[in-house]
Amino acid sequence: MSNKNKTVILGLIGAAAIGVIAGILLAPDNGSVVRKKIADKAVDLASTIGDFIVSGKDKIVSKANNMASEISVN
């Protein structure tokens, strides 16, 4: 995945998070309910970002291992 694609994906995730938070803040709920919703969405977003980072790390490790095995064969 190119850096441009990663930037687009992170931008979309960020924009979605901002949209969700804005929607929650504009909803006619009590403050405690709004804070709970924001906290829940923050946990979901953190999980999504964590999964994205782990996936990227796994790809980097895999490519590094492949390159190391190709170097040792040659």
mmCIF file of the N, C-alpha and C atoms, coordinates in Angstrom:
data_MODEL
# 
_entry.id   MODEL 
# 
loop_
_atom_site.group_PDB 
_atom_site.id 
_atom_site.type_symbol 
_atom_site.label_atom_id 
_atom_site.label_alt_id 
_atom_site.label_comp_id 
_atom_site.label_asym_id 
_atom_site.label_entity_id 
_atom_site.label_seq_id 
_atom_site.pdbx_PDB_ins_code 
_atom_site.Cartn_x 
_atom_site.Cartn_y 
_atom_site.Cartn_z 
_atom_site.occupancy 
_atom_site.B_iso_or_equiv 
_atom_site.pdbx_formal_charge 
_atom_site.auth_seq_id 
_atom_site.auth_comp_id 
_atom_site.auth_asym_id 
_atom_site.auth_atom_id 
_atom_site.pdbx_PDB_model_num 
ATOM 1   N N  . MET A 1 1  ? 0.861   -1.164  0.000  1.00 0.00 ? 1  MET A N  1 
ATOM 2   C CA . MET A 1 1  ? 0.000   0.000   0.000  1.00 0.00 ? 1  MET A CA 1 
ATOM 3   C C  . MET A 1 1  ? 0.909   1.228   0.000  1.00 0.00 ? 1  MET A C  1 
ATOM 4   N N  . SER A 1 2  ? 0.658   2.160   -0.883 1.00 0.00 ? 2  SER A N  1 
ATOM 5   C CA . SER A 1 2  ? 1.502   3.339   -0.997 1.00 0.00 ? 2  SER A CA 1 
ATOM 6   C C  . SER A 1 2  ? 1.198   4.330   0.125  1.00 0.00 ? 2  SER A C  1 
ATOM 7   N N  . ASN A 1 3  ? 2.115   5.265   0.303  1.00 0.00 ? 3  ASN A N  1 
ATOM 8   C CA . ASN A 1 3  ? 1.927   6.287   1.332  1.00 0.00 ? 3  ASN A CA 1 
ATOM 9   C C  . ASN A 1 3  ? 0.694   7.135   1.056  1.00 0.00 ? 3  ASN A C  1 
ATOM 10  N N  . LYS A 1 4  ? 0.400   7.354   -0.230 1.00 0.00 ? 4  LYS A N  1 
ATOM 11  C CA . LYS A 1 4  ? -0.779  8.152   -0.585 1.00 0.00 ? 4  LYS A CA 1 
ATOM 12  C C  . LYS A 1 4  ? -2.050  7.437   -0.122 1.00 0.00 ? 4  LYS A C  1 
ATOM 13  N N  . ASN A 1 5  ? -2.113  6.122   -0.329 1.00 0.00 ? 5  ASN A N  1 
ATOM 14  C CA . ASN A 1 5  ? -3.288  5.351   0.100  1.00 0.00 ? 5  ASN A CA 1 
ATOM 15  C C  . ASN A 1 5  ? -3.430  5.373   1.615  1.00 0.00 ? 5  ASN A C  1 
ATOM 16  N N  . LYS A 1 6  ? -2.306  5.245   2.320  1.00 0.00 ? 6  LYS A N  1 
ATOM 17  C CA . LYS A 1 6  ? -2.341  5.274   3.781  1.00 0.00 ? 6  LYS A CA 1 
ATOM 18  C C  . LYS A 1 6  ? -2.833  6.632   4.268  1.00 0.00 ? 6  LYS A C  1 
ATOM 19  N N  . THR A 1 7  ? -2.370  7.694   3.621  1.00 0.00 ? 7  THR A N  1 
ATOM 20  C CA . THR A 1 7  ? -2.787  9.037   4.010  1.00 0.00 ? 7  THR A CA 1 
ATOM 21  C C  . THR A 1 7  ? -4.279  9.213   3.783  1.00 0.00 ? 7  THR A C  1 
ATOM 22  N N  . VAL A 1 8  ? -4.776  8.697   2.683  1.00 0.00 ? 8  VAL A N  1 
ATOM 23  C CA . VAL A 1 8  ? -6.207  8.795   2.382  1.00 0.00 ? 8  VAL A CA 1 
ATOM 24  C C  . VAL A 1 8  ? -7.017  8.019   3.414  1.00 0.00 ? 8  VAL A C  1 
ATOM 25  N N  . ILE A 1 9  ? -6.575  6.829   3.753  1.00 0.00 ? 9  ILE A N  1 
ATOM 26  C CA . ILE A 1 9  ? -7.283  6.000   4.729  1.00 0.00 ? 9  ILE A CA 1 
ATOM 27  C C  . ILE A 1 9  ? -7.309  6.686   6.091  1.00 0.00 ? 9  ILE A C  1 
ATOM 28  N N  . LEU A 1 10 ? -6.147  7.190   6.534  1.00 0.00 ? 10 LEU A N  1 
ATOM 29  C CA . LEU A 1 10 ? -6.105  7.876   7.823  1.00 0.00 ? 10 LEU A CA 1 
ATOM 30  C C  . LEU A 1 10 ? -6.961  9.141   7.794  1.00 0.00 ? 10 LEU A C  1 
ATOM 31  N N  . GLY A 1 11 ? -6.970  9.838   6.673  1.00 0.00 ? 11 GLY A N  1 
ATOM 32  C CA . GLY A 1 11 ? -7.813  11.025  6.541  1.00 0.00 ? 11 GLY A CA 1 
ATOM 33  C C  . GLY A 1 11 ? -9.291  10.684  6.648  1.00 0.00 ? 11 GLY A C  1 
ATOM 34  N N  . LEU A 1 12 ? -9.677  9.594   6.004  1.00 0.00 ? 12 LEU A N  1 
ATOM 35  C CA . LEU A 1 12 ? -11.078 9.167   6.074  1.00 0.00 ? 12 LEU A CA 1 
ATOM 36  C C  . LEU A 1 12 ? -11.474 8.755   7.488  1.00 0.00 ? 12 LEU A C  1 
ATOM 37  N N  . ILE A 1 13 ? -10.573 8.053   8.165  1.00 0.00 ? 13 ILE A N  1 
ATOM 38  C CA . ILE A 1 13 ? -10.848 7.647   9.551  1.00 0.00 ? 13 ILE A CA 1 
ATOM 39  C C  . ILE A 1 13 ? -10.994 8.884   10.434 1.00 0.00 ? 13 ILE A C  1 
ATOM 40  N N  . GLY A 1 14 ? -10.087 9.842   10.253 1.00 0.00 ? 14 GLY A N  1 
ATOM 41  C CA . GLY A 1 14 ? -10.157 11.075  11.040 1.00 0.00 ? 14 GLY A CA 1 
ATOM 42  C C  . GLY A 1 14 ? -11.420 11.864  10.759 1.00 0.00 ? 14 GLY A C  1 
ATOM 43  N N  . ALA A 1 15 ? -11.776 11.974  9.486  1.00 0.00 ? 15 ALA A N  1 
ATOM 44  C CA . ALA A 1 15 ? -12.984 12.703  9.119  1.00 0.00 ? 15 ALA A CA 1 
ATOM 45  C C  . ALA A 1 15 ? -14.224 12.016  9.684  1.00 0.00 ? 15 ALA A C  1 
ATOM 46  N N  . ALA A 1 16 ? -14.239 10.705  9.646  1.00 0.00 ? 16 ALA A N  1 
ATOM 47  C CA . ALA A 1 16 ? -15.373 9.962   10.199 1.00 0.00 ? 16 ALA A CA 1 
ATOM 48  C C  . ALA A 1 16 ? -15.484 10.203  11.702 1.00 0.00 ? 16 ALA A C  1 
ATOM 49  N N  . ALA A 1 17 ? -14.339 10.197  12.378 1.00 0.00 ? 17 ALA A N  1 
ATOM 50  C CA . ALA A 1 17 ? -14.347 10.423  13.825 1.00 0.00 ? 17 ALA A CA 1 
ATOM 51  C C  . ALA A 1 17 ? -14.866 11.824  14.150 1.00 0.00 ? 17 ALA A C  1 
ATOM 52  N N  . ILE A 1 18 ? -14.418 12.805  13.405 1.00 0.00 ? 18 ILE A N  1 
ATOM 53  C CA . ILE A 1 18 ? -14.882 14.176  13.631 1.00 0.00 ? 18 ILE A CA 1 
ATOM 54  C C  . ILE A 1 18 ? -16.381 14.274  13.364 1.00 0.00 ? 18 ILE A C  1 
ATOM 55  N N  . GLY A 1 19 ? -16.852 13.617  12.315 1.00 0.00 ? 19 GLY A N  1 
ATOM 56  C CA . GLY A 1 19 ? -18.279 13.629  12.009 1.00 0.00 ? 19 GLY A CA 1 
ATOM 57  C C  . GLY A 1 19 ? -19.112 12.989  13.100 1.00 0.00 ? 19 GLY A C  1 
ATOM 58  N N  . VAL A 1 20 ? -18.623 11.880  13.623 1.00 0.00 ? 20 VAL A N  1 
ATOM 59  C CA . VAL A 1 20 ? -19.346 11.190  14.699 1.00 0.00 ? 20 VAL A CA 1 
ATOM 60  C C  . VAL A 1 20 ? -19.402 12.064  15.944 1.00 0.00 ? 20 VAL A C  1 
ATOM 61  N N  . ILE A 1 21 ? -18.271 12.654  16.296 1.00 0.00 ? 21 ILE A N  1 
ATOM 62  C CA . ILE A 1 21 ? -18.238 13.501  17.490 1.00 0.00 ? 21 ILE A CA 1 
ATOM 63  C C  . ILE A 1 21 ? -19.141 14.716  17.315 1.00 0.00 ? 21 ILE A C  1 
ATOM 64  N N  . ALA A 1 22 ? -19.107 15.339  16.155 1.00 0.00 ? 22 ALA A N  1 
ATOM 65  C CA . ALA A 1 22 ? -19.982 16.490  15.910 1.00 0.00 ? 22 ALA A CA 1 
ATOM 66  C C  . ALA A 1 22 ? -21.445 16.082  16.000 1.00 0.00 ? 22 ALA A C  1 
ATOM 67  N N  . GLY A 1 23 ? -21.783 14.941  15.436 1.00 0.00 ? 23 GLY A N  1 
ATOM 68  C CA . GLY A 1 23 ? -23.161 14.461  15.501 1.00 0.00 ? 23 GLY A CA 1 
ATOM 69  C C  . GLY A 1 23 ? -23.612 14.196  16.924 1.00 0.00 ? 23 GLY A C  1 
ATOM 70  N N  . ILE A 1 24 ? -22.717 13.633  17.704 1.00 0.00 ? 24 ILE A N  1 
ATOM 71  C CA . ILE A 1 24 ? -23.053 13.343  19.101 1.00 0.00 ? 24 ILE A CA 1 
ATOM 72  C C  . ILE A 1 24 ? -23.225 14.640  19.893 1.00 0.00 ? 24 ILE A C  1 
ATOM 73  N N  . LEU A 1 25 ? -22.328 15.591  19.654 1.00 0.00 ? 25 LEU A N  1 
ATOM 74  C CA . LEU A 1 25 ? -22.414 16.850  20.399 1.00 0.00 ? 25 LEU A CA 1 
ATOM 75  C C  . LEU A 1 25 ? -23.662 17.647  20.045 1.00 0.00 ? 25 LEU A C  1 
ATOM 76  N N  . LEU A 1 26 ? -24.149 17.491  18.832 1.00 0.00 ? 26 LEU A N  1 
ATOM 77  C CA . LEU A 1 26 ? -25.333 18.232  18.413 1.00 0.00 ? 26 LEU A CA 1 
ATOM 78  C C  . LEU A 1 26 ? -26.635 17.496  18.741 1.00 0.00 ? 26 LEU A C  1 
ATOM 79  N N  . ALA A 1 27 ? -26.538 16.266  19.205 1.00 0.00 ? 27 ALA A N  1 
ATOM 80  C CA . ALA A 1 27 ? -27.729 15.481  19.538 1.00 0.00 ? 27 ALA A CA 1 
ATOM 81  C C  . ALA A 1 27 ? -28.328 15.986  20.854 1.00 0.00 ? 27 ALA A C  1 
ATOM 82  N N  . PRO A 1 28 ? -29.622 15.881  20.999 1.00 0.00 ? 28 PRO A N  1 
ATOM 83  C CA . PRO A 1 28 ? -30.283 16.385  22.211 1.00 0.00 ? 28 PRO A CA 1 
ATOM 84  C C  . PRO A 1 28 ? -30.256 15.376  23.365 1.00 0.00 ? 28 PRO A C  1 
ATOM 85  N N  . ASP A 1 29 ? -29.064 15.068  23.848 1.00 0.00 ? 29 ASP A N  1 
ATOM 86  C CA . ASP A 1 29 ? -28.917 14.132  24.976 1.00 0.00 ? 29 ASP A CA 1 
ATOM 87  C C  . ASP A 1 29 ? -28.319 14.864  26.175 1.00 0.00 ? 29 ASP A C  1 
ATOM 88  N N  . ASN A 1 30 ? -28.429 14.226  27.342 1.00 0.00 ? 30 ASN A N  1 
ATOM 89  C CA . ASN A 1 30 ? -27.788 14.743  28.547 1.00 0.00 ? 30 ASN A CA 1 
ATOM 90  C C  . ASN A 1 30 ? -26.277 14.702  28.391 1.00 0.00 ? 30 ASN A C  1 
ATOM 91  N N  . GLY A 1 31 ? -25.582 15.506  29.174 1.00 0.00 ? 31 GLY A N  1 
ATOM 92  C CA . GLY A 1 31 ? -24.128 15.550  29.126 1.00 0.00 ? 31 GLY A CA 1 
ATOM 93  C C  . GLY A 1 31 ? -23.486 14.207  29.417 1.00 0.00 ? 31 GLY A C  1 
ATOM 94  N N  . SER A 1 32 ? -24.015 13.484  30.393 1.00 0.00 ? 32 SER A N  1 
ATOM 95  C CA . SER A 1 32 ? -23.426 12.191  30.744 1.00 0.00 ? 32 SER A CA 1 
ATOM 96  C C  . SER A 1 32 ? -23.590 11.180  29.602 1.00 0.00 ? 32 SER A C  1 
ATOM 97  N N  . VAL A 1 33 ? -24.708 11.248  28.928 1.00 0.00 ? 33 VAL A N  1 
ATOM 98  C CA . VAL A 1 33 ? -24.948 10.347  27.794 1.00 0.00 ? 33 VAL A CA 1 
ATOM 99  C C  . VAL A 1 33 ? -24.001 10.697  26.652 1.00 0.00 ? 33 VAL A C  1 
ATOM 100 N N  . VAL A 1 34 ? -23.811 11.986  26.402 1.00 0.00 ? 34 VAL A N  1 
ATOM 101 C CA . VAL A 1 34 ? -22.908 12.420  25.337 1.00 0.00 ? 34 VAL A CA 1 
ATOM 102 C C  . VAL A 1 34 ? -21.487 11.994  25.648 1.00 0.00 ? 34 VAL A C  1 
ATOM 103 N N  . ARG A 1 35 ? -21.049 12.189  26.881 1.00 0.00 ? 35 ARG A N  1 
ATOM 104 C CA . ARG A 1 35 ? -19.688 11.781  27.259 1.00 0.00 ? 35 ARG A CA 1 
ATOM 105 C C  . ARG A 1 35 ? -19.500 10.279  27.095 1.00 0.00 ? 35 ARG A C  1 
ATOM 106 N N  . LYS A 1 36 ? -20.500 9.504   27.442 1.00 0.00 ? 36 LYS A N  1 
ATOM 107 C CA . LYS A 1 36 ? -20.421 8.046   27.292 1.00 0.00 ? 36 LYS A CA 1 
ATOM 108 C C  . LYS A 1 36 ? -20.313 7.667   25.818 1.00 0.00 ? 36 LYS A C  1 
ATOM 109 N N  . LYS A 1 37 ? -21.120 8.313   24.980 1.00 0.00 ? 37 LYS A N  1 
ATOM 110 C CA . LYS A 1 37 ? -21.070 8.018   23.547 1.00 0.00 ? 37 LYS A CA 1 
ATOM 111 C C  . LYS A 1 37 ? -19.711 8.379   22.963 1.00 0.00 ? 37 LYS A C  1 
ATOM 112 N N  . ILE A 1 38 ? -19.173 9.531   23.350 1.00 0.00 ? 38 ILE A N  1 
ATOM 113 C CA . ILE A 1 38 ? -17.857 9.943   22.853 1.00 0.00 ? 38 ILE A CA 1 
ATOM 114 C C  . ILE A 1 38 ? -16.793 8.951   23.305 1.00 0.00 ? 38 ILE A C  1 
ATOM 115 N N  . ALA A 1 39 ? -16.852 8.542   24.554 1.00 0.00 ? 39 ALA A N  1 
ATOM 116 C CA . ALA A 1 39 ? -15.874 7.574   25.062 1.00 0.00 ? 39 ALA A CA 1 
ATOM 117 C C  . ALA A 1 39 ? -15.966 6.255   24.302 1.00 0.00 ? 39 ALA A C  1 
ATOM 118 N N  . ASP A 1 40 ? -17.176 5.795   24.037 1.00 0.00 ? 40 ASP A N  1 
ATOM 119 C CA . ASP A 1 40 ? -17.357 4.545   23.292 1.00 0.00 ? 40 ASP A CA 1 
ATOM 120 C C  . ASP A 1 40 ? -16.798 4.661   21.878 1.00 0.00 ? 40 ASP A C  1 
ATOM 121 N N  . LYS A 1 41 ? -17.082 5.782   21.221 1.00 0.00 ? 41 LYS A N  1 
ATOM 122 C CA . LYS A 1 41 ? -16.584 5.979   19.855 1.00 0.00 ? 41 LYS A CA 1 
ATOM 123 C C  . LYS A 1 41 ? -15.064 6.114   19.854 1.00 0.00 ? 41 LYS A C  1 
ATOM 124 N N  . ALA A 1 42 ? -14.497 6.739   20.888 1.00 0.00 ? 42 ALA A N  1 
ATOM 125 C CA . ALA A 1 42 ? -13.042 6.866   20.978 1.00 0.00 ? 42 ALA A CA 1 
ATOM 126 C C  . ALA A 1 42 ? -12.393 5.495   21.113 1.00 0.00 ? 42 ALA A C  1 
ATOM 127 N N  . VAL A 1 43 ? -13.006 4.614   21.880 1.00 0.00 ? 43 VAL A N  1 
ATOM 128 C CA . VAL A 1 43 ? -12.486 3.259   22.029 1.00 0.00 ? 43 VAL A CA 1 
ATOM 129 C C  . VAL A 1 43 ? -12.551 2.525   20.692 1.00 0.00 ? 43 VAL A C  1 
ATOM 130 N N  . ASP A 1 44 ? -13.655 2.675   19.987 1.00 0.00 ? 44 ASP A N  1 
ATOM 131 C CA . ASP A 1 44 ? -13.787 2.042   18.667 1.00 0.00 ? 44 ASP A CA 1 
ATOM 132 C C  . ASP A 1 44 ? -12.730 2.563   17.699 1.00 0.00 ? 44 ASP A C  1 
ATOM 133 N N  . LEU A 1 45 ? -12.523 3.880   17.698 1.00 0.00 ? 45 LEU A N  1 
ATOM 134 C CA . LEU A 1 45 ? -11.537 4.485   16.809 1.00 0.00 ? 45 LEU A CA 1 
ATOM 135 C C  . LEU A 1 45 ? -10.133 4.014   17.175 1.00 0.00 ? 45 LEU A C  1 
ATOM 136 N N  . ALA A 1 46 ? -9.824  3.974   18.447 1.00 0.00 ? 46 ALA A N  1 
ATOM 137 C CA . ALA A 1 46 ? -8.506  3.507   18.884 1.00 0.00 ? 46 ALA A CA 1 
ATOM 138 C C  . ALA A 1 46 ? -8.284  2.059   18.462 1.00 0.00 ? 46 ALA A C  1 
ATOM 139 N N  . SER A 1 47 ? -9.305  1.247   18.548 1.00 0.00 ? 47 SER A N  1 
ATOM 140 C CA . SER A 1 47 ? -9.204  -0.148  18.125 1.00 0.00 ? 47 SER A CA 1 
ATOM 141 C C  . SER A 1 47 ? -8.946  -0.244  16.625 1.00 0.00 ? 47 SER A C  1 
ATOM 142 N N  . THR A 1 48 ? -9.659  0.559   15.855 1.00 0.00 ? 48 THR A N  1 
ATOM 143 C CA . THR A 1 48 ? -9.474  0.563   14.403 1.00 0.00 ? 48 THR A CA 1 
ATOM 144 C C  . THR A 1 48 ? -8.063  0.993   14.036 1.00 0.00 ? 48 THR A C  1 
ATOM 145 N N  . ILE A 1 49 ? -7.577  2.047   14.665 1.00 0.00 ? 49 ILE A N  1 
ATOM 146 C CA . ILE A 1 49 ? -6.223  2.524   14.387 1.00 0.00 ? 49 ILE A CA 1 
ATOM 147 C C  . ILE A 1 49 ? -5.199  1.480   14.825 1.00 0.00 ? 49 ILE A C  1 
ATOM 148 N N  . GLY A 1 50 ? -5.430  0.850   15.965 1.00 0.00 ? 50 GLY A N  1 
ATOM 149 C CA . GLY A 1 50 ? -4.532  -0.206  16.432 1.00 0.00 ? 50 GLY A CA 1 
ATOM 150 C C  . GLY A 1 50 ? -4.463  -1.364  15.451 1.00 0.00 ? 50 GLY A C  1 
ATOM 151 N N  . ASP A 1 51 ? -5.606  -1.764  14.933 1.00 0.00 ? 51 ASP A N  1 
ATOM 152 C CA . ASP A 1 51 ? -5.640  -2.842  13.944 1.00 0.00 ? 51 ASP A CA 1 
ATOM 153 C C  . ASP A 1 51 ? -4.873  -2.450  12.682 1.00 0.00 ? 51 ASP A C  1 
ATOM 154 N N  . PHE A 1 52 ? -5.025  -1.186  12.268 1.00 0.00 ? 52 PHE A N  1 
ATOM 155 C CA . PHE A 1 52 ? -4.337  -0.677  11.082 1.00 0.00 ? 52 PHE A CA 1 
ATOM 156 C C  . PHE A 1 52 ? -2.824  -0.709  11.297 1.00 0.00 ? 52 PHE A C  1 
ATOM 157 N N  . ILE A 1 53 ? -2.387  -0.309  12.491 1.00 0.00 ? 53 ILE A N  1 
ATOM 158 C CA . ILE A 1 53 ? -0.956  -0.290  12.804 1.00 0.00 ? 53 ILE A CA 1 
ATOM 159 C C  . ILE A 1 53 ? -0.404  -1.708  12.863 1.00 0.00 ? 53 ILE A C  1 
ATOM 160 N N  . VAL A 1 54 ? -1.114  -2.615  13.505 1.00 0.00 ? 54 VAL A N  1 
ATOM 161 C CA . VAL A 1 54 ? -0.655  -4.008  13.596 1.00 0.00 ? 54 VAL A CA 1 
ATOM 162 C C  . VAL A 1 54 ? -0.566  -4.629  12.205 1.00 0.00 ? 54 VAL A C  1 
ATOM 163 N N  . SER A 1 55 ? -1.538  -4.354  11.373 1.00 0.00 ? 55 SER A N  1 
ATOM 164 C CA . SER A 1 55 ? -1.528  -4.875  10.012 1.00 0.00 ? 55 SER A CA 1 
ATOM 165 C C  . SER A 1 55 ? -0.314  -4.355  9.251  1.00 0.00 ? 55 SER A C  1 
ATOM 166 N N  . GLY A 1 56 ? -0.041  -3.066  9.382  1.00 0.00 ? 56 GLY A N  1 
ATOM 167 C CA . GLY A 1 56 ? 1.118   -2.477  8.719  1.00 0.00 ? 56 GLY A CA 1 
ATOM 168 C C  . GLY A 1 56 ? 2.413   -3.063  9.234  1.00 0.00 ? 56 GLY A C  1 
ATOM 169 N N  . LYS A 1 57 ? 2.504   -3.254  10.546 1.00 0.00 ? 57 LYS A N  1 
ATOM 170 C CA . LYS A 1 57 ? 3.699   -3.838  11.152 1.00 0.00 ? 57 LYS A CA 1 
ATOM 171 C C  . LYS A 1 57 ? 3.911   -5.254  10.633 1.00 0.00 ? 57 LYS A C  1 
ATOM 172 N N  . ASP A 1 58 ? 2.849   -6.023  10.563 1.00 0.00 ? 58 ASP A N  1 
ATOM 173 C CA . ASP A 1 58 ? 2.951   -7.395  10.071 1.00 0.00 ? 58 ASP A CA 1 
ATOM 174 C C  . ASP A 1 58 ? 3.451   -7.424  8.624  1.00 0.00 ? 58 ASP A C  1 
ATOM 175 N N  . LYS A 1 59 ? 2.962   -6.506  7.814  1.00 0.00 ? 59 LYS A N  1 
ATOM 176 C CA . LYS A 1 59 ? 3.410   -6.446  6.420  1.00 0.00 ? 59 LYS A CA 1 
ATOM 177 C C  . LYS A 1 59 ? 4.882   -6.082  6.335  1.00 0.00 ? 59 LYS A C  1 
ATOM 178 N N  . ILE A 1 60 ? 5.320   -5.144  7.162  1.00 0.00 ? 60 ILE A N  1 
ATOM 179 C CA . ILE A 1 60 ? 6.723   -4.734  7.157  1.00 0.00 ? 60 ILE A CA 1 
ATOM 180 C C  . ILE A 1 60 ? 7.616   -5.884  7.602  1.00 0.00 ? 60 ILE A C  1 
ATOM 181 N N  . VAL A 1 61 ? 7.231   -6.580  8.652  1.00 0.00 ? 61 VAL A N  1 
ATOM 182 C CA . VAL A 1 61 ? 8.020   -7.718  9.136  1.00 0.00 ? 61 VAL A CA 1 
ATOM 183 C C  . VAL A 1 61 ? 8.089   -8.808  8.073  1.00 0.00 ? 61 VAL A C  1 
ATOM 184 N N  . SER A 1 62 ? 6.971   -9.071  7.424  1.00 0.00 ? 62 SER A N  1 
ATOM 185 C CA . SER A 1 62 ? 6.944   -10.089 6.378  1.00 0.00 ? 62 SER A CA 1 
ATOM 186 C C  . SER A 1 62 ? 7.872   -9.721  5.231  1.00 0.00 ? 62 SER A C  1 
ATOM 187 N N  . LYS A 1 63 ? 7.820   -8.467  4.790  1.00 0.00 ? 63 LYS A N  1 
ATOM 188 C CA . LYS A 1 63 ? 8.688   -8.039  3.694  1.00 0.00 ? 63 LYS A CA 1 
ATOM 189 C C  . LYS A 1 63 ? 10.152  -8.075  4.111  1.00 0.00 ? 63 LYS A C  1 
ATOM 190 N N  . ALA A 1 64 ? 10.435  -7.682  5.345  1.00 0.00 ? 64 ALA A N  1 
ATOM 191 C CA . ALA A 1 64 ? 11.815  -7.723  5.834  1.00 0.00 ? 64 ALA A CA 1 
ATOM 192 C C  . ALA A 1 64 ? 12.325  -9.163  5.880  1.00 0.00 ? 64 ALA A C  1 
ATOM 193 N N  . ASN A 1 65 ? 11.500  -10.082 6.325  1.00 0.00 ? 65 ASN A N  1 
ATOM 194 C CA . ASN A 1 65 ? 11.895  -11.497 6.355  1.00 0.00 ? 65 ASN A CA 1 
ATOM 195 C C  . ASN A 1 65 ? 12.127  -12.031 4.946  1.00 0.00 ? 65 ASN A C  1 
ATOM 196 N N  . ASN A 1 66 ? 11.264  -11.665 4.005  1.00 0.00 ? 66 ASN A N  1 
ATOM 197 C CA . ASN A 1 66 ? 11.437  -12.089 2.624  1.00 0.00 ? 66 ASN A CA 1 
ATOM 198 C C  . ASN A 1 66 ? 12.734  -11.546 2.053  1.00 0.00 ? 66 ASN A C  1 
ATOM 199 N N  . MET A 1 67 ? 13.019  -10.289 2.311  1.00 0.00 ? 67 MET A N  1 
ATOM 200 C CA . MET A 1 67 ? 14.250  -9.686  1.800  1.00 0.00 ? 67 MET A CA 1 
ATOM 201 C C  . MET A 1 67 ? 15.473  -10.353 2.441  1.00 0.00 ? 67 MET A C  1 
ATOM 202 N N  . ALA A 1 68 ? 15.391  -10.646 3.731  1.00 0.00 ? 68 ALA A N  1 
ATOM 203 C CA . ALA A 1 68 ? 16.519  -11.295 4.412  1.00 0.00 ? 68 ALA A CA 1 
ATOM 204 C C  . ALA A 1 68 ? 16.759  -12.682 3.853  1.00 0.00 ? 68 ALA A C  1 
ATOM 205 N N  . SER A 1 69 ? 15.690  -13.419 3.566  1.00 0.00 ? 69 SER A N  1 
ATOM 206 C CA . SER A 1 69 ? 15.859  -14.758 3.013  1.00 0.00 ? 69 SER A CA 1 
ATOM 207 C C  . SER A 1 69 ? 16.412  -14.682 1.592  1.00 0.00 ? 69 SER A C  1 
ATOM 208 N N  . GLU A 1 70 ? 15.998  -13.692 0.813  1.00 0.00 ? 70 GLU A N  1 
ATOM 209 C CA . GLU A 1 70 ? 16.542  -13.538 -0.543 1.00 0.00 ? 70 GLU A CA 1 
ATOM 210 C C  . GLU A 1 70 ? 18.019  -13.163 -0.498 1.00 0.00 ? 70 GLU A C  1 
ATOM 211 N N  . ILE A 1 71 ? 18.395  -12.343 0.443  1.00 0.00 ? 71 ILE A N  1 
ATOM 212 C CA . ILE A 1 71 ? 19.795  -11.925 0.569  1.00 0.00 ? 71 ILE A CA 1 
ATOM 213 C C  . ILE A 1 71 ? 20.662  -13.121 0.983  1.00 0.00 ? 71 ILE A C  1 
ATOM 214 N N  . SER A 1 72 ? 20.146  -13.921 1.935  1.00 0.00 ? 72 SER A N  1 
ATOM 215 C CA . SER A 1 72 ? 20.954  -15.064 2.407  1.00 0.00 ? 72 SER A CA 1 
ATOM 216 C C  . SER A 1 72 ? 21.066  -16.153 1.349  1.00 0.00 ? 72 SER A C  1 
ATOM 217 N N  . VAL A 1 73 ? 20.094  -16.265 0.448  1.00 0.00 ? 73 VAL A N  1 
ATOM 218 C CA . VAL A 1 73 ? 20.149  -17.263 -0.627 1.00 0.00 ? 73 VAL A CA 1 
ATOM 219 C C  . VAL A 1 73 ? 21.193  -16.857 -1.658 1.00 0.00 ? 73 VAL A C  1 
ATOM 220 N N  . ASN A 1 74 ? 21.251  -15.557 -1.943 1.00 0.00 ? 74 ASN A N  1 
ATOM 221 C CA . ASN A 1 74 ? 22.186  -15.053 -2.949 1.00 0.00 ? 74 ASN A CA 1 
ATOM 222 C C  . ASN A 1 74 ? 23.526  -14.949 -2.304 1.00 0.00 ? 74 ASN A C  1 
# 
